[in-house]
Amino acid sequence: MVVGSDEERAIVNVLEMCFPGATVLLCMRHVEENVRRKLTDIRASRANTNDIMRDIFGDTGISKVRDADEFDRMVLDLRMKYDKLQVDFVDYFDKLAEKIRKHAVLPHIKHNTCYCHRRRIGVLCLSMRHLRCQG
């Protein structure tokens, strides 16, 4: 089973606990929104924001890489770059890169799929915003 989710930690925890064999994918649209919000919160310049967004989500960004070793190399390079460019983004980037590795890059390698945040064919997508308790 492959399940797509936003970054809602509670959903990811429940899925991993109840369906230990399931693959949990992050919805890159939600991740992009969260990164953009973080960059706004730390008052990154427009140029730095655009550069960082391209590094992560662009056509050759880390979210599109389908080789674990290449991903790790790119993350190290970007971490050094952000140490100089936007130091207050580095800790957030470290956590983000691990999430992208675990819930985007490795699952796509395992299932031999491609990145697409606009189409969700055959993937159950969950978001706390879309769930309602009935009782």
N, CA, C and O atoms as CSV, one atom per row, in Angstrom:
chain,resi,resn,atom,element,x,y,z
A,1,MET,N,N,0.837,-1.163,0.000
A,1,MET,CA,C,0.000,0.000,0.000
A,1,MET,C,C,0.893,1.242,0.000
A,1,MET,O,O,1.880,1.312,0.733
A,2,VAL,N,N,0.537,2.199,-0.819
A,2,VAL,CA,C,1.233,3.476,-0.885
A,2,VAL,C,C,0.239,4.557,-0.490
A,2,VAL,O,O,-0.857,4.639,-1.045
A,3,VAL,N,N,0.632,5.389,0.478
A,3,VAL,CA,C,-0.257,6.428,0.985
A,3,VAL,C,C,0.463,7.761,0.904
A,3,VAL,O,O,1.600,7.888,1.356
A,4,GLY,N,N,-0.199,8.755,0.327
A,4,GLY,CA,C,0.344,10.101,0.275
A,4,GLY,C,C,-0.255,10.933,1.388
A,4,GLY,O,O,-1.439,10.804,1.699
A,5,SER,N,N,0.558,11.787,1.988
A,5,SER,CA,C,0.087,12.606,3.099
A,5,SER,C,C,0.807,13.944,3.078
A,5,SER,O,O,1.878,14.089,2.489
A,6,ASP,N,N,0.183,14.930,3.746
A,6,ASP,CA,C,0.915,16.164,3.983
A,6,ASP,C,C,1.895,15.865,5.118
A,6,ASP,O,O,2.093,14.697,5.454
A,7,GLU,N,N,2.494,16.857,5.699
A,7,GLU,CA,C,3.506,16.614,6.734
A,7,GLU,C,C,2.893,16.424,8.123
A,7,GLU,O,O,3.584,16.593,9.128
A,8,GLU,N,N,1.630,16.082,8.190
A,8,GLU,CA,C,0.970,15.871,9.471
A,8,GLU,C,C,1.576,14.655,10.158
A,8,GLU,O,O,1.337,13.518,9.750
A,9,ARG,N,N,2.351,14.898,11.187
A,9,ARG,CA,C,3.100,13.849,11.876
A,9,ARG,C,C,2.178,12.776,12.462
A,9,ARG,O,O,2.527,11.595,12.455
A,10,ALA,N,N,1.008,13.172,12.966
A,10,ALA,CA,C,0.085,12.212,13.563
A,10,ALA,C,C,-0.369,11.173,12.538
A,10,ALA,O,O,-0.448,9.985,12.852
A,11,ILE,N,N,-0.665,11.613,11.324
A,11,ILE,CA,C,-1.094,10.685,10.278
A,11,ILE,C,C,0.041,9.733,9.914
A,11,ILE,O,O,-0.171,8.527,9.793
A,12,VAL,N,N,1.227,10.268,9.743
A,12,VAL,CA,C,2.381,9.437,9.388
A,12,VAL,C,C,2.638,8.398,10.484
A,12,VAL,O,O,2.879,7.229,10.183
A,13,ASN,N,N,2.587,8.817,11.748
A,13,ASN,CA,C,2.808,7.876,12.861
A,13,ASN,C,C,1.774,6.754,12.865
A,13,ASN,O,O,2.127,5.585,13.025
A,14,VAL,N,N,0.499,7.102,12.688
A,14,VAL,CA,C,-0.562,6.096,12.692
A,14,VAL,C,C,-0.396,5.144,11.517
A,14,VAL,O,O,-0.537,3.931,11.675
A,15,LEU,N,N,-0.099,5.682,10.344
A,15,LEU,CA,C,0.094,4.820,9.173
A,15,LEU,C,C,1.247,3.855,9.378
A,15,LEU,O,O,1.135,2.672,9.057
A,16,GLU,N,N,2.355,4.354,9.910
A,16,GLU,CA,C,3.515,3.492,10.136
A,16,GLU,C,C,3.231,2.435,11.199
A,16,GLU,O,O,3.758,1.325,11.129
A,17,MET,N,N,2.396,2.778,12.185
A,17,MET,CA,C,2.067,1.831,13.248
A,17,MET,C,C,1.036,0.791,12.771
A,17,MET,O,O,1.197,-0.403,13.021
A,18,CYS,N,N,-0.007,1.246,12.093
A,18,CYS,CA,C,-1.100,0.347,11.695
A,18,CYS,C,C,-0.811,-0.428,10.417
A,18,CYS,O,O,-1.324,-1.530,10.222
A,19,PHE,N,N,-0.003,0.142,9.561
A,19,PHE,CA,C,0.328,-0.492,8.284
A,19,PHE,C,C,1.844,-0.479,8.113
A,19,PHE,O,O,2.375,0.274,7.297
A,20,PRO,N,N,2.542,-1.321,8.889
A,20,PRO,CA,C,4.011,-1.271,8.892
A,20,PRO,C,C,4.653,-1.506,7.525
A,20,PRO,O,O,5.787,-1.082,7.298
A,21,GLY,N,N,3.964,-2.160,6.633
A,21,GLY,CA,C,4.523,-2.399,5.306
A,21,GLY,C,C,4.171,-1.316,4.298
A,21,GLY,O,O,4.632,-1.344,3.157
A,22,ALA,N,N,3.349,-0.356,4.727
A,22,ALA,CA,C,2.905,0.698,3.809
A,22,ALA,C,C,4.035,1.684,3.531
A,22,ALA,O,O,4.903,1.915,4.372
A,23,THR,N,N,4.000,2.248,2.349
A,23,THR,CA,C,4.934,3.305,1.986
A,23,THR,C,C,4.209,4.629,2.130
A,23,THR,O,O,3.153,4.833,1.533
A,24,VAL,N,N,4.770,5.524,2.918
A,24,VAL,CA,C,4.171,6.838,3.128
A,24,VAL,C,C,4.942,7.857,2.300
A,24,VAL,O,O,6.135,8.078,2.511
A,25,LEU,N,N,4.244,8.469,1.360
A,25,LEU,CA,C,4.833,9.519,0.524
A,25,LEU,C,C,4.394,10.878,1.028
A,25,LEU,O,O,3.255,11.044,1.464
A,26,LEU,N,N,5.279,11.842,0.973
A,26,LEU,CA,C,4.904,13.210,1.301
A,26,LEU,C,C,4.320,13.888,0.073
A,26,LEU,O,O,4.804,13.700,-1.043
A,27,CYS,N,N,3.295,14.662,0.286
A,27,CYS,CA,C,2.735,15.488,-0.780
A,27,CYS,C,C,3.665,16.683,-0.958
A,27,CYS,O,O,3.752,17.541,-0.079
A,28,MET,N,N,4.351,16.740,-2.080
A,28,MET,CA,C,5.334,17.796,-2.293
A,28,MET,C,C,4.698,19.186,-2.366
A,28,MET,O,O,5.355,20.184,-2.072
A,29,ARG,N,N,3.431,19.253,-2.753
A,29,ARG,CA,C,2.762,20.561,-2.767
A,29,ARG,C,C,2.701,21.119,-1.351
A,29,ARG,O,O,2.975,22.300,-1.135
A,30,HIS,N,N,2.339,20.269,-0.375
A,30,HIS,CA,C,2.300,20.715,1.010
A,30,HIS,C,C,3.702,21.043,1.529
A,30,HIS,O,O,3.884,22.022,2.252
A,31,VAL,N,N,4.670,20.242,1.167
A,31,VAL,CA,C,6.042,20.497,1.605
A,31,VAL,C,C,6.526,21.834,1.034
A,31,VAL,O,O,7.148,22.623,1.746
A,32,GLU,N,N,6.245,22.086,-0.236
A,32,GLU,CA,C,6.626,23.365,-0.844
A,32,GLU,C,C,6.002,24.537,-0.094
A,32,GLU,O,O,6.673,25.530,0.187
A,33,GLU,N,N,4.718,24.418,0.228
A,33,GLU,CA,C,4.043,25.485,0.976
A,33,GLU,C,C,4.709,25.707,2.328
A,33,GLU,O,O,4.902,26.847,2.750
A,34,ASN,N,N,5.059,24.623,3.002
A,34,ASN,CA,C,5.693,24.736,4.322
A,34,ASN,C,C,7.076,25.369,4.231
A,34,ASN,O,O,7.443,26.177,5.083
A,35,VAL,N,N,7.841,25.011,3.211
A,35,VAL,CA,C,9.181,25.597,3.036
A,35,VAL,C,C,9.049,27.085,2.724
A,35,VAL,O,O,9.772,27.903,3.294
A,36,ARG,N,N,8.147,27.435,1.840
A,36,ARG,CA,C,7.951,28.849,1.494
A,36,ARG,C,C,7.542,29.645,2.737
A,36,ARG,O,O,8.017,30.761,2.946
A,37,ARG,N,N,6.655,29.064,3.564
A,37,ARG,CA,C,6.225,29.725,4.801
A,37,ARG,C,C,7.416,29.922,5.745
A,37,ARG,O,O,7.562,30.984,6.352
A,38,LYS,N,N,8.268,28.895,5.866
A,38,LYS,CA,C,9.451,28.999,6.730
A,38,LYS,C,C,10.376,30.114,6.241
A,38,LYS,O,O,10.884,30.902,7.038
A,39,LEU,N,N,10.588,30.173,4.935
A,39,LEU,CA,C,11.466,31.202,4.382
A,39,LEU,C,C,10.890,32.596,4.599
A,39,LEU,O,O,11.635,33.554,4.808
A,40,THR,N,N,9.576,32.710,4.550
A,40,THR,CA,C,8.930,33.992,4.855
A,40,THR,C,C,9.116,34.332,6.326
A,40,THR,O,O,9.417,35.475,6.667
A,41,ASP,N,N,8.939,33.343,7.200
A,41,ASP,CA,C,9.076,33.555,8.641
A,41,ASP,C,C,10.476,34.024,9.027
A,41,ASP,O,O,10.627,34.850,9.928
A,42,ILE,N,N,11.491,33.507,8.356
A,42,ILE,CA,C,12.867,33.910,8.694
A,42,ILE,C,C,13.315,35.118,7.871
A,42,ILE,O,O,14.471,35.535,7.940
A,43,ARG,N,N,12.391,35.670,7.097
A,43,ARG,CA,C,12.627,36.887,6.303
A,43,ARG,C,C,13.751,36.707,5.270
A,43,ARG,O,O,14.582,37.594,5.076
A,44,ALA,N,N,13.756,35.556,4.623
A,44,ALA,CA,C,14.729,35.333,3.547
A,44,ALA,C,C,14.402,36.280,2.395
A,44,ALA,O,O,13.235,36.563,2.126
A,45,SER,N,N,15.424,36.759,1.732
A,45,SER,CA,C,15.204,37.644,0.585
A,45,SER,C,C,14.489,36.887,-0.525
A,45,SER,O,O,14.480,35.656,-0.539
A,46,ARG,N,N,13.904,37.606,-1.431
A,46,ARG,CA,C,13.215,36.967,-2.561
A,46,ARG,C,C,14.198,36.138,-3.377
A,46,ARG,O,O,13.869,35.035,-3.814
A,47,ALA,N,N,15.406,36.663,-3.584
A,47,ALA,CA,C,16.417,35.938,-4.358
A,47,ALA,C,C,16.806,34.636,-3.659
A,47,ALA,O,O,16.901,33.591,-4.302
A,48,ASN,N,N,17.032,34.695,-2.344
A,48,ASN,CA,C,17.381,33.487,-1.598
A,48,ASN,C,C,16.227,32.495,-1.591
A,48,ASN,O,O,16.441,31.293,-1.746
A,49,THR,N,N,15.011,32.986,-1.414
A,49,THR,CA,C,13.831,32.119,-1.434
A,49,THR,C,C,13.725,31.397,-2.765
A,49,THR,O,O,13.551,30.179,-2.797
A,50,ASN,N,N,13.828,32.131,-3.860
A,50,ASN,CA,C,13.736,31.510,-5.184
A,50,ASN,C,C,14.849,30.487,-5.396
A,50,ASN,O,O,14.615,29.412,-5.950
A,51,ASP,N,N,16.044,30.822,-4.959
A,51,ASP,CA,C,17.191,29.926,-5.112
A,51,ASP,C,C,16.978,28.633,-4.314
A,51,ASP,O,O,17.200,27.535,-4.826
A,52,ILE,N,N,16.552,28.772,-3.076
A,52,ILE,CA,C,16.328,27.607,-2.215
A,52,ILE,C,C,15.188,26.741,-2.762
A,52,ILE,O,O,15.298,25.515,-2.799
A,53,MET,N,N,14.109,27.375,-3.180
A,53,MET,CA,C,12.973,26.616,-3.731
A,53,MET,C,C,13.394,25.843,-4.979
A,53,MET,O,O,12.969,24.705,-5.180
A,54,ARG,N,N,14.215,26.449,-5.803
A,54,ARG,CA,C,14.718,25.782,-7.019
A,54,ARG,C,C,15.633,24.617,-6.638
A,54,ARG,O,O,15.561,23.546,-7.239
A,55,ASP,N,N,16.500,24.832,-5.629
A,55,ASP,CA,C,17.410,23.771,-5.174
A,55,ASP,C,C,16.643,22.541,-4.678
A,55,ASP,O,O,17.079,21.406,-4.866
A,56,ILE,N,N,15.516,22.784,-4.053
A,56,ILE,CA,C,14.764,21.682,-3.450
A,56,ILE,C,C,13.716,21.114,-4.403
A,56,ILE,O,O,13.590,19.896,-4.529
A,57,PHE,N,N,12.962,21.988,-5.076
A,57,PHE,CA,C,11.796,21.531,-5.845
A,57,PHE,C,C,11.909,21.727,-7.354
A,57,PHE,O,O,11.012,21.321,-8.092
A,58,GLY,N,N,12.980,22.335,-7.820
A,58,GLY,CA,C,13.154,22.558,-9.252
A,58,GLY,C,C,13.360,21.256,-10.009
A,58,GLY,O,O,13.441,20.184,-9.410
A,59,ASP,N,N,13.442,21.359,-11.321
A,59,ASP,CA,C,13.580,20.162,-12.169
A,59,ASP,C,C,14.765,19.282,-11.785
A,59,ASP,O,O,14.718,18.065,-11.960
A,60,THR,N,N,15.823,19.893,-11.264
A,60,THR,CA,C,16.994,19.116,-10.834
A,60,THR,C,C,17.192,19.203,-9.318
A,60,THR,O,O,18.289,18.959,-8.815
A,61,GLY,N,N,16.120,19.552,-8.593
A,61,GLY,CA,C,16.184,19.698,-7.145
A,61,GLY,C,C,16.246,18.365,-6.425
A,61,GLY,O,O,16.036,17.308,-7.020
A,62,ILE,N,N,16.538,18.432,-5.139
A,62,ILE,CA,C,16.706,17.193,-4.365
A,62,ILE,C,C,15.421,16.376,-4.283
A,62,ILE,O,O,15.486,15.157,-4.119
A,63,SER,N,N,14.260,17.010,-4.392
A,63,SER,CA,C,13.012,16.248,-4.301
A,63,SER,C,C,12.770,15.389,-5.537
A,63,SER,O,O,11.912,14.506,-5.518
A,64,LYS,N,N,13.523,15.640,-6.614
A,64,LYS,CA,C,13.333,14.883,-7.860
A,64,LYS,C,C,14.386,13.793,-8.069
A,64,LYS,O,O,14.274,12.988,-8.995
A,65,VAL,N,N,15.396,13.768,-7.217
A,65,VAL,CA,C,16.496,12.815,-7.374
A,65,VAL,C,C,15.999,11.394,-7.101
A,65,VAL,O,O,15.211,11.171,-6.182
A,66,ARG,N,N,16.461,10.447,-7.896
A,66,ARG,CA,C,16.048,9.053,-7.727
A,66,ARG,C,C,17.239,8.134,-7.499
A,66,ARG,O,O,17.217,6.964,-7.881
A,67,ASP,N,N,18.266,8.669,-6.881
A,67,ASP,CA,C,19.446,7.896,-6.514
A,67,ASP,C,C,19.863,8.368,-5.118
A,67,ASP,O,O,20.146,9.549,-4.921
A,68,ALA,N,N,19.902,7.455,-4.159
A,68,ALA,CA,C,20.163,7.817,-2.764
A,68,ALA,C,C,21.532,8.453,-2.573
A,68,ALA,O,O,21.660,9.418,-1.819
A,69,ASP,N,N,22.560,7.934,-3.242
A,69,ASP,CA,C,23.899,8.513,-3.103
A,69,ASP,C,C,23.961,9.922,-3.676
A,69,ASP,O,O,24.563,10.815,-3.078
A,70,GLU,N,N,23.344,10.120,-4.825
A,70,GLU,CA,C,23.307,11.458,-5.418
A,70,GLU,C,C,22.540,12.423,-4.511
A,70,GLU,O,O,22.952,13.567,-4.324
A,71,PHE,N,N,21.433,11.957,-3.955
A,71,PHE,CA,C,20.658,12.775,-3.028
A,71,PHE,C,C,21.536,13.218,-1.857
A,71,PHE,O,O,21.564,14.401,-1.516
A,72,ASP,N,N,22.247,12.280,-1.244
A,72,ASP,CA,C,23.095,12.600,-0.091
A,72,ASP,C,C,24.179,13.608,-0.460
A,72,ASP,O,O,24.467,14.519,0.316
A,73,ARG,N,N,24.784,13.454,-1.640
A,73,ARG,CA,C,25.806,14.409,-2.092
A,73,ARG,C,C,25.206,15.800,-2.273
A,73,ARG,O,O,25.786,16.801,-1.853
A,74,MET,N,N,24.038,15.845,-2.902
A,74,MET,CA,C,23.390,17.134,-3.130
A,74,MET,C,C,23.013,17.815,-1.815
A,74,MET,O,O,23.162,19.029,-1.677
A,75,VAL,N,N,22.528,17.036,-0.858
A,75,VAL,CA,C,22.152,17.603,0.441
A,75,VAL,C,C,23.371,18.195,1.138
A,75,VAL,O,O,23.288,19.287,1.701
A,76,LEU,N,N,24.495,17.496,1.110
A,76,LEU,CA,C,25.720,18.030,1.727
A,76,LEU,C,C,26.150,19.335,1.056
A,76,LEU,O,O,26.522,20.293,1.734
A,77,ASP,N,N,26.100,19.368,-0.264
A,77,ASP,CA,C,26.454,20.590,-0.997
A,77,ASP,C,C,25.516,21.743,-0.634
A,77,ASP,O,O,25.961,22.870,-0.414
A,78,LEU,N,N,24.226,21.451,-0.575
A,78,LEU,CA,C,23.257,22.500,-0.249
A,78,LEU,C,C,23.404,22.972,1.185
A,78,LEU,O,O,23.228,24.156,1.474
A,79,ARG,N,N,23.722,22.058,2.080
A,79,ARG,CA,C,23.905,22.456,3.474
A,79,ARG,C,C,25.062,23.450,3.591
A,79,ARG,O,O,24.954,24.449,4.302
A,80,MET,N,N,26.159,23.179,2.897
A,80,MET,CA,C,27.291,24.118,2.910
A,80,MET,C,C,26.896,25.445,2.273
A,80,MET,O,O,27.276,26.510,2.760
A,81,LYS,N,N,26.143,25.383,1.195
A,81,LYS,CA,C,25.673,26.596,0.522
A,81,LYS,C,C,24.801,27.425,1.466
A,81,LYS,O,O,24.978,28.640,1.560
A,82,TYR,N,N,23.856,26.777,2.169
A,82,TYR,CA,C,22.938,27.504,3.047
A,82,TYR,C,C,23.634,28.011,4.297
A,82,TYR,O,O,23.179,28.981,4.903
A,83,ASP,N,N,24.736,27.368,4.697
A,83,ASP,CA,C,25.538,27.886,5.807
A,83,ASP,C,C,26.032,29.299,5.501
A,83,ASP,O,O,26.201,30.114,6.408
A,84,LYS,N,N,26.258,29.581,4.232
A,84,LYS,CA,C,26.718,30.911,3.811
A,84,LYS,C,C,25.565,31.800,3.370
A,84,LYS,O,O,25.552,32.996,3.658
A,85,LEU,N,N,24.605,31.218,2.676
A,85,LEU,CA,C,23.527,31.982,2.050
A,85,LEU,C,C,22.420,32.364,3.039
A,85,LEU,O,O,21.988,33.516,3.075
A,86,GLN,N,N,21.966,31.405,3.834
A,86,GLN,CA,C,20.816,31.615,4.723
A,86,GLN,C,C,20.978,30.733,5.949
A,86,GLN,O,O,20.309,29.708,6.077
A,87,VAL,N,N,21.873,31.133,6.857
A,87,VAL,CA,C,22.268,30.291,7.985
A,87,VAL,C,C,21.086,29.906,8.868
A,87,VAL,O,O,21.082,28.815,9.439
A,88,ASP,N,N,20.085,30.772,8.995
A,88,ASP,CA,C,18.944,30.457,9.852
A,88,ASP,C,C,17.980,29.457,9.221
A,88,ASP,O,O,16.943,29.146,9.806
A,89,PHE,N,N,18.310,28.955,8.044
A,89,PHE,CA,C,17.512,27.932,7.372
A,89,PHE,C,C,18.130,26.542,7.525
A,89,PHE,O,O,17.465,25.545,7.243
A,90,VAL,N,N,19.372,26.455,7.961
A,90,VAL,CA,C,20.135,25.206,7.943
A,90,VAL,C,C,19.500,24.106,8.799
A,90,VAL,O,O,19.349,22.981,8.324
A,91,ASP,N,N,19.125,24.402,10.047
A,91,ASP,CA,C,18.535,23.364,10.903
A,91,ASP,C,C,17.226,22.847,10.311
A,91,ASP,O,O,16.969,21.643,10.314
A,92,TYR,N,N,16.408,23.756,9.808
A,92,TYR,CA,C,15.152,23.360,9.166
A,92,TYR,C,C,15.444,22.493,7.936
A,92,TYR,O,O,14.778,21.483,7.710
A,93,PHE,N,N,16.435,22.892,7.155
A,93,PHE,CA,C,16.796,22.140,5.955
A,93,PHE,C,C,17.257,20.725,6.297
A,93,PHE,O,O,16.910,19.777,5.593
A,94,ASP,N,N,18.037,20.572,7.369
A,94,ASP,CA,C,18.500,19.240,7.773
A,94,ASP,C,C,17.318,18.303,8.035
A,94,ASP,O,O,17.317,17.159,7.581
A,95,LYS,N,N,16.322,18.789,8.761
A,95,LYS,CA,C,15.133,17.974,9.061
A,95,LYS,C,C,14.316,17.722,7.797
A,95,LYS,O,O,13.814,16.620,7.576
A,96,LEU,N,N,14.193,18.752,6.979
A,96,LEU,CA,C,13.447,18.634,5.728
A,96,LEU,C,C,14.088,17.610,4.805
A,96,LEU,O,O,13.391,16.778,4.224
A,97,ALA,N,N,15.397,17.661,4.664
A,97,ALA,CA,C,16.100,16.729,3.774
A,97,ALA,C,C,15.878,15.291,4.217
A,97,ALA,O,O,15.710,14.406,3.377
A,98,GLU,N,N,15.876,15.044,5.524
A,98,GLU,CA,C,15.634,13.685,6.022
A,98,GLU,C,C,14.218,13.229,5.683
A,98,GLU,O,O,14.013,12.078,5.298
A,99,LYS,N,N,13.234,14.132,5.827
A,99,LYS,CA,C,11.852,13.788,5.467
A,99,LYS,C,C,11.734,13.482,3.976
A,99,LYS,O,O,11.080,12.514,3.586
A,100,ILE,N,N,12.363,14.301,3.154
A,100,ILE,CA,C,12.291,14.092,1.701
A,100,ILE,C,C,12.973,12.778,1.340
A,100,ILE,O,O,12.481,12.035,0.491
A,101,ARG,N,N,14.095,12.490,1.974
A,101,ARG,CA,C,14.808,11.228,1.706
A,101,ARG,C,C,13.923,10.029,2.058
A,101,ARG,O,O,13.767,9.098,1.267
A,102,LYS,N,N,13.346,10.075,3.270
A,102,LYS,CA,C,12.568,8.938,3.781
A,102,LYS,C,C,11.214,8.791,3.088
A,102,LYS,O,O,10.773,7.673,2.823
A,103,HIS,N,N,10.552,9.914,2.793
A,103,HIS,CA,C,9.175,9.849,2.310
A,103,HIS,C,C,8.988,10.314,0.871
A,103,HIS,O,O,7.855,10.516,0.433
A,104,ALA,N,N,10.073,10.486,0.133
A,104,ALA,CA,C,9.950,10.821,-1.293
A,104,ALA,C,C,10.994,10.062,-2.106
A,104,ALA,O,O,10.645,9.263,-2.975
A,105,VAL,N,N,12.249,10.305,-1.832
A,105,VAL,CA,C,13.315,9.715,-2.656
A,105,VAL,C,C,13.351,8.189,-2.532
A,105,VAL,O,O,13.238,7.486,-3.536
A,106,LEU,N,N,13.507,7.673,-1.308
A,106,LEU,CA,C,13.624,6.219,-1.141
A,106,LEU,C,C,12.370,5.464,-1.585
A,106,LEU,O,O,12.504,4.435,-2.248
A,107,PRO,N,N,11.153,5.923,-1.253
A,107,PRO,CA,C,9.973,5.205,-1.752
A,107,PRO,C,C,9.872,5.190,-3.273
A,107,PRO,O,O,9.459,4.190,-3.863
A,108,HIS,N,N,10.245,6.289,-3.902
A,108,HIS,CA,C,10.190,6.325,-5.366
A,108,HIS,C,C,11.225,5.381,-5.976
A,108,HIS,O,O,10.974,4.778,-7.020
A,109,ILE,N,N,12.374,5.250,-5.340
A,109,ILE,CA,C,13.374,4.285,-5.805
A,109,ILE,C,C,12.829,2.862,-5.614
A,109,ILE,O,O,12.899,2.036,-6.524
A,110,LYS,N,N,12.295,2.591,-4.441
A,110,LYS,CA,C,11.778,1.255,-4.118
A,110,LYS,C,C,10.661,0.832,-5.071
A,110,LYS,O,O,10.628,-0.313,-5.520
A,111,HIS,N,N,9.759,1.741,-5.375
A,111,HIS,CA,C,8.594,1.404,-6.196
A,111,HIS,C,C,8.773,1.785,-7.666
A,111,HIS,O,O,7.868,1.605,-8.482
A,112,ASN,N,N,9.967,2.320,-7.993
A,112,ASN,CA,C,10.272,2.705,-9.368
A,112,ASN,C,C,9.183,3.609,-9.962
A,112,ASN,O,O,8.657,3.359,-11.046
A,113,THR,N,N,8.870,4.663,-9.208
A,113,THR,CA,C,7.863,5.610,-9.658
A,113,THR,C,C,8.511,6.963,-9.893
A,113,THR,O,O,9.667,7.178,-9.529
A,114,CYS,N,N,7.778,7.852,-10.489
A,114,CYS,CA,C,8.297,9.203,-10.730
A,114,CYS,C,C,7.559,10.194,-9.847
A,114,CYS,O,O,6.453,9.930,-9.373
A,115,TYR,N,N,8.190,11.333,-9.639
A,115,TYR,CA,C,7.617,12.395,-8.829
A,115,TYR,C,C,6.508,13.085,-9.605
A,115,TYR,O,O,6.673,13.436,-10.774
A,116,CYS,N,N,5.397,13.270,-8.950
A,116,CYS,CA,C,4.334,14.075,-9.535
A,116,CYS,C,C,3.440,14.544,-8.409
A,116,CYS,O,O,2.821,13.722,-7.734
A,117,HIS,N,N,3.357,15.844,-8.188
A,117,HIS,CA,C,2.525,16.326,-7.095
A,117,HIS,C,C,1.145,16.744,-7.579
A,117,HIS,O,O,0.318,17.167,-6.772
A,118,ARG,N,N,0.879,16.636,-8.859
A,118,ARG,CA,C,-0.429,17.026,-9.365
A,118,ARG,C,C,-1.350,15.846,-9.601
A,118,ARG,O,O,-2.570,16.010,-9.590
A,119,ARG,N,N,-0.796,14.654,-9.815
A,119,ARG,CA,C,-1.607,13.470,-10.081
A,119,ARG,C,C,-1.408,12.464,-8.962
A,119,ARG,O,O,-0.284,12.209,-8.529
A,120,ARG,N,N,-2.491,11.908,-8.509
A,120,ARG,CA,C,-2.415,10.944,-7.411
A,120,ARG,C,C,-3.110,9.652,-7.825
A,120,ARG,O,O,-4.022,9.182,-7.145
A,121,ILE,N,N,-2.687,9.101,-8.910
A,121,ILE,CA,C,-3.309,7.880,-9.410
A,121,ILE,C,C,-2.838,6.697,-8.583
A,121,ILE,O,O,-1.637,6.453,-8.471
A,122,GLY,N,N,-3.775,5.964,-8.007
A,122,GLY,CA,C,-3.437,4.764,-7.245
A,122,GLY,C,C,-2.783,5.037,-5.912
A,122,GLY,O,O,-2.195,4.132,-5.320
A,123,VAL,N,N,-2.868,6.266,-5.421
A,123,VAL,CA,C,-2.270,6.611,-4.140
A,123,VAL,C,C,-3.361,7.201,-3.257
A,123,VAL,O,O,-4.038,8.150,-3.652
A,124,LEU,N,N,-3.530,6.642,-2.066
A,124,LEU,CA,C,-4.469,7.187,-1.107
A,124,LEU,C,C,-3.826,8.408,-0.469
A,124,LEU,O,O,-2.747,8.300,0.113
A,125,CYS,N,N,-4.465,9.565,-0.567
A,125,CYS,CA,C,-3.901,10.790,-0.006
A,125,CYS,C,C,-4.685,11.219,1.219
A,125,CYS,O,O,-5.911,11.324,1.178
A,126,LEU,N,N,-3.982,11.464,2.293
A,126,LEU,CA,C,-4.619,11.854,3.544
A,126,LEU,C,C,-4.073,13.186,4.022
A,126,LEU,O,O,-2.878,13.462,3.913
A,127,SER,N,N,-4.955,13.997,4.545
A,127,SER,CA,C,-4.577,15.256,5.152
A,127,SER,C,C,-5.526,15.505,6.309
A,127,SER,O,O,-6.719,15.218,6.204
A,128,MET,N,N,-5.020,16.029,7.400
A,128,MET,CA,C,-5.895,16.351,8.531
A,128,MET,C,C,-6.984,17.323,8.089
A,128,MET,O,O,-8.084,17.305,8.640
A,129,ARG,N,N,-6.698,18.159,7.115
A,129,ARG,CA,C,-7.686,19.112,6.617
A,129,ARG,C,C,-8.834,18.414,5.891
A,129,ARG,O,O,-9.916,18.985,5.754
A,130,HIS,N,N,-8.609,17.189,5.426
A,130,HIS,CA,C,-9.615,16.500,4.646
A,130,HIS,C,C,-10.324,15.385,5.425
A,130,HIS,O,O,-11.254,14.761,4.913
A,131,LEU,N,N,-9.887,15.141,6.646
A,131,LEU,CA,C,-10.487,14.085,7.459
A,131,LEU,C,C,-11.454,14.672,8.474
A,131,LEU,O,O,-11.196,15.737,9.035
A,132,ARG,N,N,-12.557,13.991,8.712
A,132,ARG,CA,C,-13.496,14.397,9.737
A,132,ARG,C,C,-13.834,13.163,10.564
A,132,ARG,O,O,-14.042,12.077,10.022
A,133,CYS,N,N,-13.887,13.339,11.868
A,133,CYS,CA,C,-14.272,12.227,12.742
A,133,CYS,C,C,-15.787,12.094,12.697
A,133,CYS,O,O,-16.511,13.084,12.799
A,134,GLN,N,N,-16.247,10.892,12.547
A,134,GLN,CA,C,-17.682,10.618,12.553
A,134,GLN,C,C,-17.959,9.713,13.735
A,134,GLN,O,O,-17.251,8.726,13.937
A,135,GLY,N,N,-18.970,10.028,14.514
A,135,GLY,CA,C,-19.178,9.172,15.660
A,135,GLY,C,C,-20.429,9.322,16.363
A,135,GLY,O,O,-20.670,8.624,17.348
